[in-house]
Amino acid sequence: MEWQDAVFAVGGFILAATVLPTLLSNENKPAWPTSLSLAVILGVYTALFATLDLELAAAGAALQSVLWGWVVLQTRRAHRAAVASEQNR
């Protein structure tokens, strides 16, 4: 393992942990385009790190990508529920 892999991995896992409060909160979700762009960019970083043989960094980026994708799903679901409840009034 190269030292760069360890540095990127530590940063990736720390950043992944910072997404958890957003996932666990029922409020204060970022706009879904923001979350979607993060998920996609982190997916690209995952592929980039993997091609550079930085496996741990790729794992950290993949985890972040999945978590931000989960935020997208939560945000879209909440938006749909809000629209449905508004239509039922």
Sequence and secondary structure as in RCSB ss.txt:
>XXXX:A:sequence
MEWQDAVFAVGGFILAATVLPTLLSNENKPAWPTSLSLAVILGVYTALFATLDLELAAAGAALQSVLWGWVVLQT
RRAHRAAVASEQNR
>XXXX:A:secstr
  HHHHHHHHHHHHHHHHHHHHHH SS    HHHHHHHHHHHHHHHHHHHHTT HHHHHHHHHHHHHHHHHHHHH
HHHHHHHHHHHHT 
